[in-house]
Amino acid sequence: MRSLAELISDDRSAWAEIEAAVSGSPYAVELLPADPDHAAACLHRLQVATTSWLGALVYGTGGLIVDGGWLRVLGSGHPRRRLADIHEVNATFEAAGLVVAQDILGGEFVWRQGESGKRPTIHYFAPDTLGWEDLTLGYTDWLFAMLGGAADQFYLSSRWPGWRDEVAACPLDAGIHTAPPLFTKEGRDLDSVSRRPIAMAELVGYKHDMADQLGA
């Protein structure tokens, strides 16, 4: 296991690149402040250097809140805002990889090793299909794209009139549950379904249980 000193690089840190991507984003992006001691412990446990975007984000911030809270990119956590750290989330959700972000509808972004030794890429668990999709992008390219405007196209069919107000009112440890659920024919019209906030652990757990039951 590498020491904390080996993981932290002041002169080659990717943090400046993340800040530039955030400042240039077309979305409102909130950088939650990190507790230095907890951030250091999270980074050491993660064993990813700050020369990478993942390491720099976990060490430098409690998380990124993108587009009013629609997307929550995990860092070292922020208890007051009720955003868990990356290790707490991964202790709760088993995703055959590292959960690096969640969205308001219970979708998960997981950094997962590719087949046959290929580089790790981001895989998305889609709440409307209950299936996994390999986005074929590494962590840095995925986050750069999402911050740069790709989220609009990615979530084009997943938003409804007035979604911003509902998302803003939803705590960061919760997501929006729909009835009928998104993966049913009746639940695809998000404007007509019933929507309410529930705990993120409950929301994601329900979707994975349904995926298992339906063989998705």
PyMOL commands that set and color helices and strands:
alter all, ss='L'
color gray80, all
select helices_A, chain A and resi 4-7+15-23+36-46+53-60+67-69+79-81+86-92+115-117+139-154+163-168+185-187+200-214
alter helices_A, ss='H'
color red, helices_A
select strands_A, chain A and resi 29-32+63-66+71-74+98-103+108-112+121-126+131-134+174-179+194-199
alter strands_A, ss='S'
color yellow, strands_A
deselect
rebuild
show_as cartoon
